Amino acid sequence: KPLFGGNQVLSFQPVSDKQAGQTVTLDVTADSGLSTFTFDSNDSTVVSFAGNVATALKVGQVTITATPRVDQTITFMDIADQNVQSTSFELNATASSGLPVRFTVISGTSATVESNGTVTIAGAGVTTIRASQDGNGSYNPAPTVEKTLTVTQVPQTITFNALSNVSLSAGTLALSANASSGLAVSFA
């Protein structure tokens, strides 16, 4: 059925007999305005399909079925910057078809992502994540959408205790400083 519901009429060009190895471009129109179709047959050993091109594989007779498919889009929300101590979080993306969106990392190593959208921070840097939806019998694959995740280091401060006045003959002076991160402080 078309997107608006109800019946629709498909017009399928006649397909002449073909010899094994020959191809034919299938021409189908729908009065609903849908223009993309998937094709199937009652015997996949006799004919194969690549888009709207059918290839005869061997001698036989088949019935070809055209199914209209609707375009879909993905809405992928921007990803807020994180820091290396951020907890795992979920990405927010939806397909206009309502089908599940799949996520993959396409560049960067600052985070990993599960196909369901759970992101785990792995270190500082920039990672690009792709949202995709492959479609099904009713929907075409959606154009992919990519978003960037920036992961920063956590800022820290150093507390350096004041030095007292001492003479040169006082010897070694003990210095005291600590970092808010708990990491060791070095002096130069």
N, CA, C and O of each residue as an XYZ file, in Angstrom:
752
protein
N       0.837     -1.193      0.000
C       0.000      0.000      0.000
C       0.873      1.245      0.000
O       1.979      1.225      0.541
N       0.400      2.309     -0.590
C       1.165      3.548     -0.549
C       1.185      4.116      0.867
O       0.436      3.669      1.736
N       2.033      5.087      1.085
C       2.216      5.693      2.388
C       0.917      6.228      2.958
O       0.719      6.186      4.173
N       0.021      6.732      2.107
C      -1.224      7.333      2.584
C      -2.317      6.292      2.788
O      -3.425      6.654      3.184
N      -2.049      5.021      2.533
C      -3.027      3.955      2.732
C      -3.865      3.744      1.487
O      -3.802      4.536      0.547
N      -4.641      2.692      1.479
C      -5.515      2.407      0.344
C      -4.825      1.552     -0.699
O      -3.702      1.088     -0.501
N      -5.507      1.353     -1.802
C      -4.982      0.527     -2.884
C      -4.167      1.368     -3.840
O      -4.329      2.586     -3.914
N      -3.284      0.700     -4.574
C      -2.545      1.358     -5.631
C      -2.430      0.382     -6.794
O      -2.565     -0.830     -6.628
N      -2.181      0.932     -7.960
C      -2.050      0.110     -9.152
C      -0.611      0.206     -9.636
O      -0.081      1.301     -9.825
N       0.023     -0.964     -9.836
C       1.360     -1.018    -10.403
C       1.240     -1.386    -11.867
O       0.489     -2.293    -12.227
N       1.979     -0.685    -12.712
C       2.035     -1.011    -14.132
C       3.416     -1.594    -14.407
O       4.432     -0.937    -14.183
N       3.444     -2.830    -14.892
C       4.675     -3.583    -15.100
C       4.846     -3.802    -16.597
O       3.978     -4.402    -17.231
N       5.951     -3.325    -17.177
C       6.188     -3.529    -18.604
C       6.222     -5.033    -18.898
O       6.699     -5.801    -18.062
N       5.742     -5.461    -20.032
C       5.869     -6.877    -20.395
C       7.350     -7.250    -20.523
O       8.157     -6.455    -21.004
N       7.690     -8.442    -20.096
C       9.065     -8.931    -20.181
C       9.086    -10.068    -21.198
O       8.396    -11.073    -21.027
N       9.877     -9.908    -22.253
C       9.964    -10.949    -23.279
C      10.855    -12.092    -22.795
O      11.618    -11.942    -21.841
N      10.746    -13.225    -23.464
C      11.585    -14.378    -23.122
C      13.052    -14.007    -23.283
O      13.422    -13.253    -24.183
N      13.875    -14.545    -22.401
C      15.316    -14.292    -22.442
C      16.054    -15.620    -22.403
O      15.530    -16.619    -21.910
N      17.266    -15.624    -22.923
C      18.125    -16.795    -22.840
C      18.982    -16.681    -21.592
O      19.200    -15.581    -21.085
N      19.464    -17.800    -21.100
C      20.347    -17.798    -19.926
C      21.504    -16.837    -20.174
O      22.131    -16.870    -21.233
N      21.782    -15.988    -19.199
C      22.857    -15.006    -19.308
C      22.403    -13.642    -19.779
O      23.131    -12.663    -19.608
N      21.224    -13.548    -20.365
C      20.732    -12.249    -20.819
C      20.093    -11.492    -19.657
O      19.650    -12.083    -18.672
N      20.058    -10.163    -19.801
C      19.453     -9.318    -18.766
C      18.315     -8.503    -19.361
O      18.203     -8.347    -20.577
N      17.474     -7.990    -18.473
C      16.405     -7.091    -18.875
C      16.217     -6.078    -17.754
O      16.239     -6.433    -16.576
N      16.032     -4.814    -18.128
C      15.739     -3.774    -17.143
C      14.233     -3.754    -16.927
O      13.465     -3.567    -17.871
N      13.817     -3.946    -15.689
C      12.396     -3.991    -15.349
C      11.879     -2.572    -15.176
O      12.502     -1.759    -14.494
N      10.740     -2.273    -15.794
C      10.161     -0.938    -15.747
C       8.789     -1.030    -15.088
O       7.856     -1.608    -15.645
N       8.683     -0.450    -13.890
C       7.442     -0.503    -13.117
C       7.084      0.909    -12.673
O       7.960      1.679    -12.279
N       5.803      1.250    -12.735
C       5.323      2.521    -12.194
C       4.154      2.237    -11.270
O       3.475      1.219    -11.399
N       3.926      3.156    -10.332
C       2.818      3.023     -9.390
C       1.994      4.298     -9.429
O       2.550      5.394     -9.494
N       0.648      4.162     -9.389
C      -0.190      5.354     -9.406
C      -0.114      6.128     -8.094
O      -0.623      7.245     -8.002
N       0.522      5.538     -7.075
C       0.702      6.223     -5.795
C       1.850      7.220     -5.840
O       1.991      8.057     -4.948
N       2.676      7.125     -6.892
C       3.835      7.999     -6.986
C       5.108      7.352     -6.481
O       6.191      7.893     -6.704
N       5.017      6.200     -5.802
C       6.221      5.513     -5.353
C       7.002      5.074     -6.581
O       6.420      4.626     -7.568
N       8.326      5.205     -6.518
C       9.111      4.943     -7.719
C      10.241      3.951     -7.519
O      10.957      3.642     -8.471
N      10.420      3.444     -6.307
C      11.485      2.480     -6.058
C      10.851      1.153     -5.676
O       9.928      1.100     -4.863
N      11.357      0.085     -6.271
C      10.762     -1.227     -6.068
C      11.836     -2.257     -5.765
O      12.991     -2.098     -6.159
N      11.454     -3.302     -5.071
C      12.295     -4.481     -4.952
C      11.637     -5.565     -5.773
O      10.418     -5.580     -5.944
N      12.455     -6.474     -6.281
C      11.942     -7.522     -7.156
C      12.281     -8.882     -6.579
O      13.333     -9.074     -5.970
N      11.375     -9.817     -6.780
C      11.552    -11.178     -6.320
C      10.890    -12.099     -7.333
O      10.079    -11.657     -8.148
N      11.237    -13.377     -7.279
C      10.597    -14.339     -8.175
C      10.231    -15.583     -7.380
O      10.669    -15.764     -6.244
N       9.433    -16.422     -7.986
C       9.045    -17.656     -7.328
C      10.122    -18.736     -7.449
O       9.952    -19.828     -6.907
N      11.238    -18.452     -8.155
C      12.340    -19.416     -8.275
C      13.651    -18.660     -8.472
O      13.968    -18.247     -9.587
N      14.408    -18.478     -7.400
C      15.640    -17.694     -7.456
C      16.761    -18.417     -8.200
O      17.816    -17.826     -8.435
N      16.558    -19.683     -8.576
C      17.584    -20.373     -9.364
C      17.446    -20.063    -10.853
O      18.365    -20.337    -11.625
N      16.305    -19.492    -11.267
C      16.056    -19.196    -12.676
C      16.419    -17.751    -13.017
O      16.888    -17.480    -14.122
N      16.208    -16.817    -12.081
C      16.485    -15.407    -12.342
C      17.035    -14.759    -11.074
O      16.630    -15.097     -9.961
N      17.973    -13.814    -11.262
C      18.496    -13.038    -10.134
C      18.257    -11.556    -10.414
O      18.019    -11.158    -11.554
N      18.326    -10.751     -9.361
C      18.042     -9.327     -9.489
C      19.177     -8.500     -8.892
O      19.726     -8.842     -7.844
N      19.517     -7.414     -9.568
C      20.432     -6.398     -9.059
C      19.738     -5.067     -9.317
O      19.782     -4.540    -10.429
N      19.097     -4.526     -8.284
C      18.273     -3.338     -8.479
C      17.098     -3.703     -9.358
O      16.341     -4.623     -9.047
N      16.944     -2.972    -10.476
C      15.822     -3.272    -11.373
C      16.269     -4.045    -12.621
O      15.564     -4.056    -13.630
N      17.435     -4.688    -12.550
C      17.923     -5.501    -13.663
C      17.794     -6.974    -13.291
O      18.323     -7.421    -12.273
N      17.073     -7.725    -14.143
C      16.906     -9.167    -13.945
C      17.849     -9.895    -14.891
O      17.987     -9.522    -16.056
N      18.501    -10.942    -14.375
C      19.409    -11.756    -15.176
C      18.878    -13.185    -15.217
O      18.626    -13.797    -14.179
N      18.711    -13.708    -16.433
C      18.286    -15.098    -16.593
C      19.461    -16.007    -16.245
O      20.551    -15.849    -16.794
N      19.244    -16.958    -15.334
C      20.309    -17.843    -14.891
C      20.281    -19.200    -15.587
O      21.329    -19.788    -15.852
N      19.082    -19.693    -15.882
C      18.949    -20.991    -16.544
C      17.558    -21.078    -17.167
O      16.742    -20.171    -17.003
N      17.296    -22.151    -17.868
C      16.000    -22.358    -18.508
C      14.937    -22.542    -17.435
O      15.152    -23.258    -16.457
N      13.803    -21.904    -17.616
C      12.698    -22.025    -16.675
C      11.733    -20.876    -16.859
O      11.956    -19.977    -17.670
N      10.666    -20.918    -16.100
C       9.662    -19.853    -16.155
C       9.403    -19.380    -14.739
O       9.260    -20.191    -13.824
N       9.341    -18.059    -14.553
C       9.130    -17.495    -13.217
C       8.075    -16.407    -13.262
O       7.783    -15.833    -14.311
N       7.526    -16.145    -12.117
C       6.657    -14.994    -11.911
C       7.468    -13.973    -11.124
O       7.995    -14.282    -10.055
N       7.566    -12.765    -11.652
C       8.320    -11.701    -10.986
C       7.345    -10.815    -10.237
O       6.319    -10.401    -10.776
N       7.681    -10.527     -8.981
C       6.862     -9.672     -8.128
C       7.618     -8.370     -7.855
O       8.788     -8.391     -7.474
N       6.942     -7.246     -8.053
C       7.515     -5.934     -7.742
C       6.848     -5.417     -6.476
O       5.623     -5.416     -6.360
N       7.672     -4.975     -5.527
C       7.159     -4.424     -4.279
C       7.645     -2.992     -4.148
O       8.852     -2.750     -4.165
N       6.716     -2.019     -4.014
C       7.158     -0.621     -3.869
C       7.879     -0.417     -2.543
O       7.511     -0.998     -1.523
N       8.913      0.417     -2.578
C       9.636      0.754     -1.345
C       9.645      2.269     -1.174
O       9.750      3.015     -2.148
N       9.536      2.703      0.053
C       9.476      4.123      0.393
C      10.860      4.571      0.864
O      11.567      3.820      1.536
N      11.238      5.795      0.508
C      12.489      6.362      1.025
C      12.337      6.634      2.512
O      11.231      6.856      3.005
N      13.461      6.614      3.222
C      13.474      6.955      4.641
C      14.682      7.825      4.926
O      15.642      7.842      4.156
N      14.633      8.545      6.031
C      15.749      9.389      6.455
C      16.076      9.092      7.911
O      15.275      8.505      8.638
N      17.259      9.504      8.317
C      17.702      9.342      9.706
C      17.872     10.720     10.322
O      18.475     11.611      9.725
N      17.332     10.882     11.523
C      17.581     12.082     12.324
C      18.535     11.664     13.433
O      18.188     10.837     14.277
N      19.744     12.236     13.434
C      20.802     11.872     14.378
C      21.170     13.133     15.159
O      21.723     14.080     14.600
N      20.859     13.135     16.449
C      21.129     14.301     17.296
C      22.638     14.492     17.476
O      23.391     13.519     17.519
N      23.078     15.766     17.584
C      24.485     16.058     17.839
C      24.922     15.376     19.129
O      24.119     15.174     20.039
N      26.208     15.023     19.197
C      26.761     14.347     20.372
C      27.505     15.383     21.202
O      28.425     16.039     20.712
N      27.104     15.527     22.456
C      27.761     16.489     23.354
C      29.192     16.045     23.633
O      29.473     14.851     23.730
N      30.106     17.032     23.763
C      31.492     16.724     24.116
C      31.514     15.995     25.458
O      30.683     16.249     26.330
N      32.457     15.106     25.604
C      32.632     14.326     26.828
C      34.067     14.495     27.297
O      34.891     15.077     26.591
N      34.372     13.982     28.501
C      35.765     13.929     28.933
C      36.122     12.481     29.236
O      35.254     11.609     29.249
N      37.394     12.232     29.477
C      37.860     10.854     29.623
C      37.247     10.131     30.815
O      37.326      8.904     30.890
N      36.642     10.854     31.744
C      36.005     10.215     32.895
C      34.494     10.075     32.731
O      33.818      9.621     33.654
N      33.957     10.453     31.587
C      32.512     10.353     31.354
C      32.079      8.891     31.342
O      32.817      8.009     30.902
N      30.868      8.656     31.836
C      30.315      7.306     31.840
C      29.732      6.984     30.467
O      29.548      7.872     29.634
N      29.448      5.718     30.245
C      28.832      5.297     28.981
C      27.492      6.012     28.811
O      26.818      6.333     29.789
N      27.122      6.252     27.567
C      25.855      6.938     27.289
C      25.273      6.404     25.991
O      25.940      5.677     25.255
N      24.025      6.768     25.713
C      23.308      6.292     24.527
C      23.230      7.399     23.469
O      22.987      8.562     23.790
N      23.437      7.020     22.214
C      23.252      7.946     21.104
C      21.762      8.076     20.810
O      20.972      7.189     21.135
N      21.391      9.196     20.189
C      19.984      9.453     19.906
C      19.797      9.638     18.399
O      20.134     10.683     17.842
N      19.254      8.605     17.752
C      18.970      8.673     16.318
C      17.723      7.853     16.025
O      17.500      6.804     16.630
N      16.913      8.342     15.089
C      15.707      7.618     14.692
C      15.591      7.634     13.172
O      16.045      8.565     12.507
N      14.974      6.586     12.642
C      14.690      6.516     11.214
C      13.228      6.884     11.004
O      12.371      6.508     11.803
N      12.939      7.616      9.935
C      11.558      8.031      9.662
C      10.654      6.818      9.444
O       9.435      6.924      9.583
N      11.232      5.682      9.109
C      10.463      4.450      8.907
C      10.068      3.794     10.223
O       9.157      2.966     10.257
N      10.755      4.164     11.316
C      10.541      3.491     12.592
C      11.418      2.261     12.754
O      11.405      1.629     13.811
N      12.188      1.908     11.717
C      13.093      0.760     11.806
C      14.291      1.120     12.680
O      14.632      2.297     12.796
N      14.939      0.123     13.301
C      16.068      0.431     14.196
C      17.276      0.972     13.433
O      17.578      0.543     12.319
N      17.955      1.926     14.065
C      19.155      2.541     13.496
C      20.366      1.813     14.070
O      20.394      1.462     15.249
N      21.373      1.591     13.213
C      22.605      0.918     13.620
C      23.734      1.948     13.633
O      23.766      2.856     12.803
N      24.665      1.797     14.588
C      25.767      2.743     14.742
C      27.103      2.032     14.564
O      27.268      0.885     14.980
N      28.063      2.729     13.938
C      29.421      2.217     13.804
C      30.406      3.379     13.899
O      30.098      4.503     13.504
N      31.604      3.087     14.434
C      32.694      4.063     14.452
C      33.373      3.982     13.101
O      33.754      2.898     12.661
N      33.531      5.131     12.429
C      34.207      5.106     11.127
C      35.600      5.715     11.185
O      36.405      5.501     10.278
N      35.899      6.478     12.245
C      37.267      6.964     12.437
C      37.445      7.405     13.881
O      36.491      7.799     14.552
N      38.688      7.330     14.342
C      39.009      7.758     15.700
C      39.013      6.590     16.671
O      38.450      5.526     16.411
N      39.679      6.831     17.817
C      39.805      5.785     18.839
C      39.430      6.273     20.232
O      39.701      5.586     21.217
N      38.811      7.447     20.333
C      38.492      7.986     21.656
C      37.251      7.351     22.267
O      36.959      7.569     23.443
N      36.516      6.564     21.477
C      35.313      5.912     21.992
C      35.001      4.681     21.164
O      35.402      4.572     20.005
N      34.277      3.755     21.779
C      33.732      2.613     21.050
C      32.217      2.747     21.087
O      31.663      3.400     21.972
N      31.551      2.123     20.117
C      30.091      2.203     20.084
C      29.541      0.831     19.716
O      30.033      0.177     18.796
N      28.527      0.409     20.438
C      27.837     -0.829     20.104
C      26.810     -0.506     19.026
O      26.403      0.647     18.883
N      26.390     -1.508     18.274
C      25.469     -1.262     17.159
C      24.156     -0.644     17.630
O      23.478      0.026     16.851
N      23.782     -0.862     18.916
C      22.533     -0.291     19.449
C      22.702      1.156     19.906
O      21.717      1.792     20.280
N      23.934      1.699     19.886
C      24.149      3.102     20.223
C      24.762      3.380     21.574
O      24.839      4.543     21.972
N      25.209      2.352     22.309
C      25.867      2.586     23.593
C      27.326      2.972     23.332
O      28.073      2.223     22.702
N      27.720      4.156     23.828
C      29.074      4.675     23.626
C      29.865      4.507     24.914
O      29.378      4.826     25.998
N      31.094      4.000     24.786
C      32.017      3.882     25.916
C      33.265      4.687     25.580
O      33.866      4.501     24.522
N      33.650      5.580     26.485
C      34.818      6.437     26.277
C      36.084      5.605     26.451
O      36.201      4.821     27.392
N      37.044      5.788     25.518
C      38.290      5.021     25.557
C      39.523      5.906     25.752
O      40.605      5.387     26.026
N      39.388      7.217     25.618
C      40.521      8.122     25.765
C      40.204      9.454     25.108
O      39.133      9.639     24.530
N      41.154     10.383     25.207
C      40.966     11.711     24.616
C      41.122     11.628     23.104
O      41.884     10.809     22.590
N      40.392     12.484     22.399
C      40.495     12.549     20.946
C      39.145     12.790     20.293
O      38.176     13.159     20.957
N      39.095     12.577     18.995
C      37.878     12.807     18.212
C      37.506     11.502     17.502
O      38.350     10.859     16.878
N      36.238     11.127     17.605
C      35.736      9.918     16.954
C      34.516     10.285     16.113
O      33.649     11.034     16.563
N      34.453      9.758     14.896
C      33.298      9.973     14.025
C      32.444      8.717     14.039
O      32.943      7.609     13.843
N      31.144      8.903     14.274
C      30.199      7.790     14.397
C      29.156      7.919     13.288
O      28.630      9.003     13.037
N      28.864      6.791     12.629
C      27.888      6.769     11.536
C      26.609      6.068     11.995
O      26.653      5.012     12.626
N      25.459      6.685     11.662
C      24.145      6.079     11.887
C      23.636      5.596     10.538
O      23.684      6.331      9.552
N      23.142      4.345     10.492
C      22.645      3.800      9.231
C      21.395      2.960      9.465
O      21.142      2.485     10.572
N      20.622      2.790      8.398
C      19.436      1.933      8.426
C      19.353      1.303      7.037
O      19.210      2.010      6.039
N      19.444     -0.027      6.971
C      19.569     -0.733      5.697
C      18.267     -0.918      4.938
O      18.286     -1.376      3.795
N      17.142     -0.577      5.538
C      15.868     -0.749      4.862
C      15.368     -2.180      4.961
O      16.015     -3.040      5.559
N      14.218     -2.417      4.370
C      13.623     -3.759      4.343
C      12.756     -3.859      3.093
O      12.945     -3.093      2.147
N      11.828     -4.772      3.078
C      10.983     -4.947      1.904
C      10.104     -3.758      1.600
O       9.629     -3.617      0.473
N       9.872     -2.883      2.591
C       9.003     -1.724      2.396
C       9.762     -0.406      2.300
O       9.232      0.572      1.774
N      11.004     -0.367      2.804
C      11.763      0.888      2.852
C      13.131      0.726      2.203
O      13.801     -0.293      2.367
N      13.528      1.759      1.461
C      14.876      1.819      0.895
C      15.885      2.067      2.010
O      15.509      2.557      3.075
N      17.160      1.739      1.791
C      18.180      2.111      2.767
C      18.194      3.632      2.945
O      18.036      4.382      1.982
N      18.385      4.071      4.181
C      18.437      5.512      4.456
C      19.829      6.045      4.157
O      20.816      5.332      4.340
N      19.921      7.295      3.699
C      21.251      7.912      3.588
C      21.892      7.949      4.977
O      21.239      8.306      5.957
N      23.165      7.581      5.056
C      23.832      7.563      6.360
C      24.049      8.992      6.869
O      24.124      9.942      6.090
N      24.148      9.114      8.191
C      24.405     10.403      8.831
C      25.581     10.197      9.788
O      25.634      9.203     10.511
N      26.522     11.148      9.785
C      27.699     11.039     10.647
C      27.761     12.207     11.615
O      27.454     13.349     11.270
N      28.164     11.890     12.830
C      28.359     12.906     13.867
C      29.724     12.685     14.509
O      30.260     11.576     14.504
N      30.275     13.769     15.063
C      31.591     13.719     15.686
C      31.465     13.827     17.202
O      30.707     14.643     17.725
N      32.225     12.987     17.891
C      32.314     13.025     19.351
C      33.721     13.486     19.723
O      34.711     12.886     19.305
N      33.798     14.558     20.515
C      35.087     15.041     21.009
C      35.209     14.672     22.483
O      34.335     14.992     23.287
N      36.305     13.994     22.828
C      36.571     13.588     24.214
C      37.817     14.339     24.671
O      38.878     14.229     24.057
N      37.680     15.098     25.746
C      38.788     15.902     26.267
C      39.360     15.288     27.531
O      38.726     14.468     28.196
N      40.576     15.709     27.842
C      41.160     15.315     29.129
C      40.471     16.118     30.224
O      39.871     17.159     29.958
N      40.563     15.623     31.461
C      39.953     16.310     32.597
C      40.926     17.386     33.078
O      42.101     17.089     33.299
N      40.468     18.622     33.244
C      41.372     19.660     33.749
C      41.779     19.352     35.198
O      41.039     18.712     35.946
N      42.960     19.817     35.565
C      43.429     19.644     36.940
C      44.130     20.916     37.396
O      44.528     21.747     36.580
N      44.272     21.055     38.697
C      44.984     22.198     39.269
C      46.070     21.676     40.210
O      45.992     20.562     40.729
N      47.068     22.505     40.406
C      48.152     22.162     41.327
C      48.130     23.152     42.484
O      48.071     24.366     42.286
N      48.178     22.615     43.675
C      48.301     23.436     44.873
C      49.752     23.350     45.321
O      50.246     22.275     45.661
N      50.447     24.522     45.318
C      51.863     24.588     45.661
C      51.984     25.432     46.921
O      51.714     26.633     46.917
N      52.395     24.775     47.992
C      52.502     25.481     49.273
C      53.556     26.579     49.179
O      54.558     26.430     48.480
N      53.321     27.680     49.888
C      54.229     28.826     49.858
C      55.589     28.440     50.428
O      55.693     27.617     51.339
N      56.624     29.053     49.871
C      57.983     28.814     50.345
C      58.327     29.851     51.413
O      57.964     31.023     51.311
N      59.034     29.387     52.432
C      59.464     30.335     53.474
C      60.856     30.863     53.121
O      61.600     30.240     52.364
N      61.182     32.003     53.675
C      62.496     32.584     53.440
C      63.542     31.775     54.194
O      63.389     31.518     55.388
N      64.596     31.374     53.506
C      65.693     30.621     54.120
C      67.004     31.161     53.592
O      67.048     31.790     52.535
N      68.046     30.918     54.314
C      69.354     31.357     53.854
C      69.970     30.273     52.977
O      69.526     29.125     52.975
N      71.004     30.663     52.229
C      71.652     29.715     51.337
C      72.326     28.588     52.109
O      72.518     27.500     51.566
N      72.674     28.820     53.316
C      73.356     27.788     54.099
C      72.375     26.830     54.772
O      72.806     25.921     55.482
N      71.083     27.006     54.571
C      70.076     26.168     55.237
C      70.079     24.738     54.720
O      69.556     23.854     55.399
N      70.638     24.477     53.566
C      70.690     23.111     53.040
C      69.515     22.822     52.106
O      69.036     23.692     51.380
N      69.078     21.587     52.155
C      67.997     21.138     51.273
C      66.660     21.636     51.788
O      66.384     21.611     52.987
N      65.844     22.085     50.858
C      64.522     22.596     51.206
C      63.475     21.624     50.672
O      63.524     21.251     49.499
N      62.534     21.209     51.510
C      61.470     20.295     51.077
C      60.345     21.106     50.446
O      59.850     22.067     51.034
N      59.943     20.698     49.222
C      58.856     21.365     48.518
C      57.600     20.516     48.655
O      57.668     19.288     48.699
N      56.464     21.181     48.721
C      55.207     20.449     48.873
C      54.172     20.983     47.879
O      53.840     22.168     47.874
N      53.677     20.073     47.040
C      52.649     20.428     46.063
C      51.841     19.165     45.747
O      52.359     18.050     45.804
N      50.567     19.364     45.413
C      49.770     18.211     44.988
C      48.816     18.632     43.877
O      48.440     19.798     43.756
N      48.437     17.633     43.063
C      47.543     17.870     41.927
C      46.143     17.402     42.294
O      45.981     16.397     42.985
N      45.127     18.132     41.831
C      43.747     17.765     42.113
C      43.387     16.392     41.537
O      42.440     15.750     41.992
N      44.140     15.954     40.545
C      43.900     14.646     39.909
C      44.455     13.511     40.744
O      44.089     12.353     40.537
N      45.350     13.832     41.702
C      46.013     12.789     42.480
C      47.274     12.284     41.807
O      47.972     11.436     42.364
N      47.583     12.791     40.613
C      48.804     12.392     39.924
C      50.009     13.038     40.580
O      49.883     14.069     41.241
N      51.193     12.428     40.397
C      52.417     12.941     41.007
C      52.794     14.281     40.391
O      52.603     14.505     39.196
N      53.327     15.158     41.213
C      53.783     16.483     40.776
C      55.306     16.439     40.694
O      55.966     15.922     41.596
N      55.861     16.983     39.610
C      57.326     17.043     39.492
C      57.752     18.503     39.565
O      56.972     19.404     39.256
N      58.983     18.723     39.971
C      59.546     20.074     40.111
C      60.747     20.220     39.191
O      61.518     19.282     38.994
N      60.888     21.405     38.637
C      62.043     21.642     37.765
C      62.623     23.007     38.093
O      63.608     23.422     37.481
